[in-house]
Amino acid sequence: MKHATGVKIFSCTMGASLVLGGIGAITPALAQQWGADAPACANGAITRNAVDYQKIANVSGSFSFTQDTLTPADEVFNLFGTAVTSMCAKPGYAFDKVAYEEYYLNVGGMVDKVHTVSLAELANMDEKQQQNMRCSCGMSPALSMANVTGVKVSDMVELAGVSPEANTITFKDKDGYGLPLPLSYVTEKEALLVYQIDGQQLPEGERLQVWIPDTVAKYFTRAVTDIELSVSDELPPVEGPDAEYRAKVNILNTVNGTFKVGDMISFEGYADDCGNQVTAVEFSLDGGETWTAFDTTASGTDSWVYWHFDYVTEAEGIFKLDVRAVTDDGTVSPLASSMVFEVEE
């Protein structure tokens, strides 16, 4: 028996393997997202798409998790260029390329004086911040964790002298697109104007983005050129993820080949609820009739739960591993993540 420890390939004794399909973003094509309401056939196996899945109740295995695993920068850039921009940040995602030296940010509206700063000046500010932060779409499964570098929004608006009456802030791109937010929310969350991800400059058309902890990505305006301070009679609401995208969970492996009885299969993936604590990750090998829960109450809320689950195969057949997450308010993943694999004698 071989227990895989590599980053990209998870191997077993007789040639079968699990391939890591990218740390973050969209559910892999082979991962079927469905719950415990699968139809059952007479012999007790689960039937879906003409496949009979064998059942093992109360699946057991070795579980661990970390919170410092990050999505590679190129995958984060791809996420912004596809799922987040088409469903979250802005309709359409074609931005004019702007040279680093020619990119400027204006802070205006209810301020003492409009303040303009170049991207180069912003990047050279002494108050720069570097931290891990999530980018989670509220209308799709898309999710990533990234190490971002930028400056606090609060530091920038202070340079312009904010009017005491201002209670709303809007981050706009060159076309004027942006969603208003309560100024107090943005400052309390310590939102950042981000110009680097994983030490890399952002693409030419999106030199500067706003990232806000515990906030869905539709508020992450790309290619920010203007920050506008204003007064609202009623503070704009801050919306969270749609109900079906609470307690996100994902298996990041894809299957390559067939396993043997006694092989150890190393699964990995993430669970996250955009600022709410994930208190457990649960696994099922019988279509959701029984779930084995692993405690994650030691996790923090500022990063995803990146989990590892090692399972030693017990019998031959075709199996489907379902994974779901549970949060501190009792929310259970509306969309479980699944992986189908085959075991031979």
PECOR-V880013 format. One record per pair of residues at least 12 apart in sequence whose C-alpha atoms are under 6 Angstrom apart, sorted by the first residue. I is the first residue (numbers start at 0). J is the second residue. Records with the same first field share a line. If there is no record, write none. Layout:
BEGIN
I=J ; J
END
This chain:
BEGIN
0=12 ; 262
2=263
7=19
11=262
15=255 ; 256 ; 257 ; 258
16=255
17=252 ; 253 ; 254 ; 255
18=252 ; 253
19=251 ; 252
20=251 ; 252
22=70
23=70 ; 142 ; 143
24=141 ; 142 ; 143
25=140 ; 141
30=337 ; 338
31=337
32=334 ; 335 ; 336
33=334 ; 335
34=335
35=286 ; 287
52=317 ; 318
53=317 ; 318
54=284 ; 285
55=284 ; 285
56=285 ; 289
57=289 ; 291
60=309 ; 310
61=308 ; 309
62=307 ; 308
63=306 ; 307
64=305 ; 306 ; 307
65=305
66=302 ; 303 ; 304 ; 305
69=144 ; 145
70=143 ; 144 ; 145
72=197
83=136
87=216 ; 217
88=217
94=204
95=204
96=203 ; 204
97=203 ; 204
102=117 ; 118
103=116 ; 117 ; 118
104=116 ; 224 ; 225
105=225
106=225 ; 226
107=227
108=227 ; 228
109=162 ; 228 ; 229
110=159 ; 160 ; 161 ; 162
111=160
112=159
114=159
127=149 ; 150
128=148 ; 149 ; 150
129=147 ; 148
130=146 ; 147
131=145 ; 146
132=144 ; 145
134=216
135=215 ; 216
136=215 ; 216
137=215 ; 240 ; 241
138=241
146=196 ; 197
147=195 ; 196
148=193 ; 195
149=191 ; 192 ; 193 ; 194
150=191 ; 192
151=190 ; 191
152=190 ; 191
153=186
165=229 ; 230
166=181 ; 182 ; 230
167=180 ; 181 ; 182 ; 228 ; 229 ; 230
168=180 ; 182 ; 227 ; 228
169=226 ; 227
170=226
171=223 ; 225
172=222 ; 223 ; 224
173=224
180=235
181=234
190=210 ; 211
191=209 ; 210
192=208 ; 209
193=207 ; 208 ; 209
194=207
205=221 ; 222
206=222
207=222 ; 223
208=220 ; 221 ; 222 ; 223
213=273 ; 274
243=333
245=272
246=271 ; 272 ; 324 ; 332
247=270 ; 271
248=269 ; 270 ; 323
249=268 ; 269 ; 336
250=267 ; 268
251=268
257=341 ; 342
258=342
259=342 ; 343 ; 344
260=312 ; 313 ; 314 ; 344
261=311 ; 312
262=311 ; 312
263=310 ; 311
264=309 ; 310
265=308 ; 309
266=307 ; 308
267=306 ; 307
268=305 ; 306
269=304 ; 305 ; 306
270=303 ; 304
271=303
274=300
275=300
276=300 ; 326 ; 327
277=325 ; 326
278=295 ; 296 ; 325 ; 326 ; 327
279=293 ; 294 ; 295 ; 324 ; 325
280=292 ; 293 ; 323 ; 324
281=322 ; 323
282=321 ; 322
283=320 ; 321
284=319 ; 320
315=342 ; 343 ; 344
316=341 ; 342
317=340 ; 341
318=339 ; 340
319=338 ; 339
320=337 ; 338
321=336 ; 337
322=335 ; 336
323=335
END
